[in-house]
Amino acid sequence: MADTGHLKTQQHELVKQHIEFDGSGRTEYIYTVRSDAPDGCPCSVVRYGYLGVTTNVVYVKEYTGVWDATWELF
C-alpha cells in the first residue's frame, strides 16, 4: 500500500509549495508538502498538460514525489 500520510497531514495543516513552469511560462508541476517537512520528505505532485501552445489544461495527474529543500529560497 502506498504511503499517504503526507496527504492526511496536508488536510489540516499549513503547507509549502514549489511551482515549476514550462518553456511557455505555464504551470507544469506543483509540489506540496507540510510546512515543516525536511529535505527528502514525501510530497504530493500535480502535473498539468496543455492543449498545444494554449493555456487550456487538458490533463492533470497527481502522484507522490520527494521534497527538495533547495527550493526554499528564503
CNS distance restraints for C-alpha pairs under 8 A (distance, minus, plus):
assign (resid   4 and name CA) (resid   8 and name CA) 6.83 0.50 0.50
assign (resid   5 and name CA) (resid   9 and name CA) 6.43 0.50 0.50
assign (resid   6 and name CA) (resid  10 and name CA) 6.33 0.50 0.50
assign (resid   6 and name CA) (resid  33 and name CA) 6.98 0.50 0.50
assign (resid   6 and name CA) (resid  34 and name CA) 7.30 0.50 0.50
assign (resid   6 and name CA) (resid  42 and name CA) 6.70 0.50 0.50
assign (resid   6 and name CA) (resid  43 and name CA) 6.44 0.50 0.50
assign (resid   6 and name CA) (resid  44 and name CA) 7.66 0.50 0.50
assign (resid   7 and name CA) (resid  11 and name CA) 6.48 0.50 0.50
assign (resid   7 and name CA) (resid  43 and name CA) 7.94 0.50 0.50
assign (resid   7 and name CA) (resid  44 and name CA) 7.23 0.50 0.50
assign (resid   8 and name CA) (resid  12 and name CA) 7.39 0.50 0.50
assign (resid   9 and name CA) (resid  13 and name CA) 5.98 0.50 0.50
assign (resid   9 and name CA) (resid  34 and name CA) 6.71 0.50 0.50
assign (resid  10 and name CA) (resid  14 and name CA) 6.77 0.50 0.50
assign (resid  10 and name CA) (resid  15 and name CA) 6.37 0.50 0.50
assign (resid  10 and name CA) (resid  33 and name CA) 6.87 0.50 0.50
assign (resid  10 and name CA) (resid  34 and name CA) 5.82 0.50 0.50
assign (resid  13 and name CA) (resid  34 and name CA) 6.74 0.50 0.50
assign (resid  13 and name CA) (resid  35 and name CA) 7.88 0.50 0.50
assign (resid  14 and name CA) (resid  34 and name CA) 6.00 0.50 0.50
assign (resid  14 and name CA) (resid  35 and name CA) 5.60 0.50 0.50
assign (resid  15 and name CA) (resid  32 and name CA) 6.61 0.50 0.50
assign (resid  15 and name CA) (resid  33 and name CA) 5.47 0.50 0.50
assign (resid  15 and name CA) (resid  34 and name CA) 4.19 0.50 0.50
assign (resid  15 and name CA) (resid  35 and name CA) 4.35 0.50 0.50
assign (resid  15 and name CA) (resid  36 and name CA) 7.98 0.50 0.50
assign (resid  16 and name CA) (resid  32 and name CA) 5.85 0.50 0.50
assign (resid  16 and name CA) (resid  33 and name CA) 5.65 0.50 0.50
assign (resid  16 and name CA) (resid  34 and name CA) 6.08 0.50 0.50
assign (resid  16 and name CA) (resid  35 and name CA) 5.00 0.50 0.50
assign (resid  17 and name CA) (resid  30 and name CA) 6.67 0.50 0.50
assign (resid  17 and name CA) (resid  31 and name CA) 5.37 0.50 0.50
assign (resid  17 and name CA) (resid  32 and name CA) 4.53 0.50 0.50
assign (resid  17 and name CA) (resid  33 and name CA) 6.57 0.50 0.50
assign (resid  18 and name CA) (resid  30 and name CA) 5.78 0.50 0.50
assign (resid  18 and name CA) (resid  31 and name CA) 5.10 0.50 0.50
assign (resid  18 and name CA) (resid  32 and name CA) 6.76 0.50 0.50
assign (resid  18 and name CA) (resid  71 and name CA) 6.64 0.50 0.50
assign (resid  19 and name CA) (resid  27 and name CA) 6.83 0.50 0.50
assign (resid  19 and name CA) (resid  28 and name CA) 7.59 0.50 0.50
assign (resid  19 and name CA) (resid  29 and name CA) 5.73 0.50 0.50
assign (resid  19 and name CA) (resid  30 and name CA) 4.56 0.50 0.50
assign (resid  19 and name CA) (resid  31 and name CA) 6.42 0.50 0.50
assign (resid  20 and name CA) (resid  27 and name CA) 6.03 0.50 0.50
assign (resid  20 and name CA) (resid  28 and name CA) 5.75 0.50 0.50
assign (resid  20 and name CA) (resid  29 and name CA) 5.12 0.50 0.50
assign (resid  20 and name CA) (resid  30 and name CA) 6.52 0.50 0.50
assign (resid  21 and name CA) (resid  25 and name CA) 5.31 0.50 0.50
assign (resid  21 and name CA) (resid  26 and name CA) 5.21 0.50 0.50
assign (resid  21 and name CA) (resid  27 and name CA) 4.49 0.50 0.50
assign (resid  21 and name CA) (resid  28 and name CA) 5.06 0.50 0.50
assign (resid  21 and name CA) (resid  29 and name CA) 6.91 0.50 0.50
assign (resid  22 and name CA) (resid  26 and name CA) 5.50 0.50 0.50
assign (resid  22 and name CA) (resid  27 and name CA) 6.48 0.50 0.50
assign (resid  22 and name CA) (resid  28 and name CA) 5.74 0.50 0.50
assign (resid  24 and name CA) (resid  53 and name CA) 7.79 0.50 0.50
assign (resid  26 and name CA) (resid  55 and name CA) 7.04 0.50 0.50
assign (resid  27 and name CA) (resid  48 and name CA) 6.95 0.50 0.50
assign (resid  28 and name CA) (resid  47 and name CA) 5.52 0.50 0.50
assign (resid  28 and name CA) (resid  48 and name CA) 5.02 0.50 0.50
assign (resid  28 and name CA) (resid  49 and name CA) 6.98 0.50 0.50
assign (resid  29 and name CA) (resid  45 and name CA) 6.65 0.50 0.50
assign (resid  29 and name CA) (resid  46 and name CA) 5.58 0.50 0.50
assign (resid  29 and name CA) (resid  47 and name CA) 4.56 0.50 0.50
assign (resid  29 and name CA) (resid  48 and name CA) 6.46 0.50 0.50
assign (resid  30 and name CA) (resid  45 and name CA) 5.57 0.50 0.50
assign (resid  30 and name CA) (resid  46 and name CA) 5.22 0.50 0.50
assign (resid  30 and name CA) (resid  47 and name CA) 6.69 0.50 0.50
assign (resid  31 and name CA) (resid  43 and name CA) 6.48 0.50 0.50
assign (resid  31 and name CA) (resid  44 and name CA) 5.75 0.50 0.50
assign (resid  31 and name CA) (resid  45 and name CA) 4.55 0.50 0.50
assign (resid  31 and name CA) (resid  46 and name CA) 6.68 0.50 0.50
assign (resid  31 and name CA) (resid  65 and name CA) 7.65 0.50 0.50
assign (resid  31 and name CA) (resid  67 and name CA) 7.37 0.50 0.50
assign (resid  32 and name CA) (resid  43 and name CA) 5.65 0.50 0.50
assign (resid  32 and name CA) (resid  44 and name CA) 5.28 0.50 0.50
assign (resid  32 and name CA) (resid  45 and name CA) 6.44 0.50 0.50
assign (resid  33 and name CA) (resid  37 and name CA) 6.48 0.50 0.50
assign (resid  33 and name CA) (resid  42 and name CA) 7.49 0.50 0.50
assign (resid  33 and name CA) (resid  43 and name CA) 4.90 0.50 0.50
assign (resid  33 and name CA) (resid  44 and name CA) 6.59 0.50 0.50
assign (resid  33 and name CA) (resid  67 and name CA) 7.18 0.50 0.50
assign (resid  37 and name CA) (resid  41 and name CA) 6.18 0.50 0.50
assign (resid  37 and name CA) (resid  67 and name CA) 7.88 0.50 0.50
assign (resid  38 and name CA) (resid  67 and name CA) 7.55 0.50 0.50
assign (resid  38 and name CA) (resid  69 and name CA) 6.85 0.50 0.50
assign (resid  39 and name CA) (resid  66 and name CA) 7.96 0.50 0.50
assign (resid  39 and name CA) (resid  67 and name CA) 5.69 0.50 0.50
assign (resid  39 and name CA) (resid  68 and name CA) 5.22 0.50 0.50
assign (resid  39 and name CA) (resid  69 and name CA) 4.74 0.50 0.50
assign (resid  40 and name CA) (resid  66 and name CA) 5.34 0.50 0.50
assign (resid  40 and name CA) (resid  67 and name CA) 5.13 0.50 0.50
assign (resid  40 and name CA) (resid  68 and name CA) 6.02 0.50 0.50
assign (resid  40 and name CA) (resid  69 and name CA) 7.64 0.50 0.50
assign (resid  41 and name CA) (resid  66 and name CA) 5.59 0.50 0.50
assign (resid  41 and name CA) (resid  67 and name CA) 5.34 0.50 0.50
assign (resid  42 and name CA) (resid  64 and name CA) 6.55 0.50 0.50
assign (resid  42 and name CA) (resid  65 and name CA) 5.71 0.50 0.50
assign (resid  42 and name CA) (resid  66 and name CA) 4.63 0.50 0.50
assign (resid  42 and name CA) (resid  67 and name CA) 6.14 0.50 0.50
assign (resid  43 and name CA) (resid  64 and name CA) 5.68 0.50 0.50
assign (resid  43 and name CA) (resid  65 and name CA) 5.15 0.50 0.50
assign (resid  43 and name CA) (resid  66 and name CA) 5.40 0.50 0.50
assign (resid  43 and name CA) (resid  67 and name CA) 5.78 0.50 0.50
assign (resid  44 and name CA) (resid  62 and name CA) 7.04 0.50 0.50
assign (resid  44 and name CA) (resid  63 and name CA) 5.91 0.50 0.50
assign (resid  44 and name CA) (resid  64 and name CA) 4.69 0.50 0.50
assign (resid  44 and name CA) (resid  65 and name CA) 5.85 0.50 0.50
assign (resid  44 and name CA) (resid  66 and name CA) 8.00 0.50 0.50
assign (resid  45 and name CA) (resid  62 and name CA) 5.60 0.50 0.50
assign (resid  45 and name CA) (resid  63 and name CA) 5.32 0.50 0.50
assign (resid  45 and name CA) (resid  64 and name CA) 5.75 0.50 0.50
assign (resid  45 and name CA) (resid  65 and name CA) 5.92 0.50 0.50
assign (resid  46 and name CA) (resid  60 and name CA) 6.81 0.50 0.50
assign (resid  46 and name CA) (resid  61 and name CA) 5.65 0.50 0.50
assign (resid  46 and name CA) (resid  62 and name CA) 4.50 0.50 0.50
assign (resid  46 and name CA) (resid  63 and name CA) 6.61 0.50 0.50
assign (resid  47 and name CA) (resid  60 and name CA) 5.64 0.50 0.50
assign (resid  47 and name CA) (resid  61 and name CA) 5.24 0.50 0.50
assign (resid  47 and name CA) (resid  62 and name CA) 6.47 0.50 0.50
assign (resid  48 and name CA) (resid  57 and name CA) 6.60 0.50 0.50
assign (resid  48 and name CA) (resid  58 and name CA) 7.77 0.50 0.50
assign (resid  48 and name CA) (resid  59 and name CA) 5.79 0.50 0.50
assign (resid  48 and name CA) (resid  60 and name CA) 4.72 0.50 0.50
assign (resid  48 and name CA) (resid  61 and name CA) 6.75 0.50 0.50
assign (resid  49 and name CA) (resid  57 and name CA) 5.78 0.50 0.50
assign (resid  49 and name CA) (resid  58 and name CA) 5.84 0.50 0.50
assign (resid  49 and name CA) (resid  59 and name CA) 4.76 0.50 0.50
assign (resid  49 and name CA) (resid  60 and name CA) 6.28 0.50 0.50
assign (resid  50 and name CA) (resid  54 and name CA) 6.58 0.50 0.50
assign (resid  50 and name CA) (resid  55 and name CA) 6.24 0.50 0.50
assign (resid  50 and name CA) (resid  56 and name CA) 5.52 0.50 0.50
assign (resid  50 and name CA) (resid  57 and name CA) 4.52 0.50 0.50
assign (resid  50 and name CA) (resid  58 and name CA) 5.32 0.50 0.50
assign (resid  50 and name CA) (resid  59 and name CA) 6.74 0.50 0.50
assign (resid  51 and name CA) (resid  55 and name CA) 7.11 0.50 0.50
assign (resid  51 and name CA) (resid  56 and name CA) 5.67 0.50 0.50
assign (resid  51 and name CA) (resid  57 and name CA) 6.42 0.50 0.50
assign (resid  51 and name CA) (resid  58 and name CA) 5.98 0.50 0.50
